[in-house]
Amino acid sequence: MDALTLLTQRRSMARLIFPGPDEAVLDQILRAGMRAPDHGALRPWEFVVAQGAGLDKLSSLFEEAAITDKEPIQSIARAAKAPYRAPLIILVIARTKPHEKVPCIEQVISAGCAVQAMQMAAVAQGFQGIWRTGKWAYHSLVRDAFHLKSEDAIVGFLYIGTPECPISPPLEGDIKQYVKHL
Ligand SMILES: Cc1cc2nc3c(=O)[nH]c(=O)nc-3n(C[C@H](O)[C@H](O)[C@H](O)COP(=O)(O)O)c2cc1C
């Protein structure tokens, strides 16, 4: 797939099954994340790879968060199941650093760019993915488990795997509505 097709035809895929990326594919995905635009070369991100036992740990964490919130039993079960929607998840954390020229917002944006780059690197290698947050990304129990400072953020859980079904083409938006020329 050429680069322009990858970018202009990009879709997300929520239905992800095994196999997930092997080590070599994952390495390229993470390298793509590391090449996100990054003001001041701060590398204001951390990529936490979860598969197998890692997904079990995320599952327990989400379940515990749902129990803490006194969610109904079905929601607790849904929280526990969430991480198993793909063979692999990359949790992307914006780990911001005080910097006189690079405000936190720019650092969080960089971490967001890393998510997009990694999703595209997965697609370029024959896999699919979806960028999710959901309430657990903002839950204090989850934030604490990953030792986030108040200015840090979980910018996403990037679910990656093999698409379960063919992916449909994107809906073409009316570009004119979103673009102005000065
Ligand atoms: C920061 C961020 C958080 C998101 N969180 C979720 C989410 O929790 N659940 C979800 O279904 N989609 C979420 N999405 C949207 C999907 O990644 C995806 O873009 C959406 O399903 C539309 O599909 P498309 O990418 O094929 O257009 C999120 C996107 C972003 C940028």
The ligand as a MOL file (V3000), in Angstrom:
LIG
                    3D

  0  0  0     0  0            999 V3000
M  V30 BEGIN CTAB
M  V30 COUNTS 31 33 0 0 0
M  V30 BEGIN ATOM
M  V30 1 C -8.2630 10.2760 21.4680 0
M  V30 2 C -9.2190 9.3110 20.8200 0
M  V30 3 C -9.9530 8.4560 21.6200 0
M  V30 4 C -10.8510 7.5560 21.0660 0
M  V30 5 N -11.5410 6.7060 21.8850 0
M  V30 6 C -12.3990 5.8310 21.3430 0
M  V30 7 C -13.0800 4.9020 22.1810 0
M  V30 8 O -12.8900 4.8570 23.3850 0
M  V30 9 N -13.9480 4.0480 21.5890 0
M  V30 10 C -14.1700 4.0690 20.2310 0
M  V30 11 O -14.9720 3.2660 19.7510 0
M  V30 12 N -13.5200 4.9250 19.4320 0
M  V30 13 C -12.6460 5.8020 19.9400 0
M  V30 14 N -11.9810 6.6670 19.1280 0
M  V30 15 C -12.3110 6.7160 17.6900 0
M  V30 16 C -11.7060 5.5840 16.8830 0
M  V30 17 O -10.2990 5.5370 17.0570 0
M  V30 18 C -12.0130 5.7580 15.3880 0
M  V30 19 O -11.3980 6.8990 14.8730 0
M  V30 20 C -13.5020 5.8300 15.1500 0
M  V30 21 O -14.0760 4.6090 15.5050 0
M  V30 22 C -13.8690 6.1740 13.6800 0
M  V30 23 O -13.3940 5.1940 12.8160 0
M  V30 24 P -12.4240 5.5620 11.5910 0
M  V30 25 O -11.0780 5.8540 12.2220 0
M  V30 26 O -12.4370 4.3380 10.7250 0
M  V30 27 O -12.9930 6.7500 10.9100 0
M  V30 28 C -11.0310 7.5370 19.6440 0
M  V30 29 C -10.2550 8.3820 18.8490 0
M  V30 30 C -9.3690 9.2590 19.4190 0
M  V30 31 C -8.5440 10.1560 18.5260 0
M  V30 END ATOM
M  V30 BEGIN BOND
M  V30 1 1 1 2
M  V30 2 1 2 3
M  V30 3 2 2 30
M  V30 4 2 3 4
M  V30 5 1 4 5
M  V30 6 1 4 28
M  V30 7 2 5 6
M  V30 8 1 6 7
M  V30 9 1 6 13
M  V30 10 2 7 8
M  V30 11 1 7 9
M  V30 12 1 9 10
M  V30 13 2 10 11
M  V30 14 1 10 12
M  V30 15 2 12 13
M  V30 16 1 13 14
M  V30 17 1 14 15
M  V30 18 1 14 28
M  V30 19 1 15 16
M  V30 20 1 16 17
M  V30 21 1 16 18
M  V30 22 1 18 19
M  V30 23 1 18 20
M  V30 24 1 20 21
M  V30 25 1 20 22
M  V30 26 1 22 23
M  V30 27 1 23 24
M  V30 28 2 24 25
M  V30 29 1 24 26
M  V30 30 1 24 27
M  V30 31 2 28 29
M  V30 32 1 29 30
M  V30 33 1 30 31
M  V30 END BOND
M  V30 END CTAB
M  END
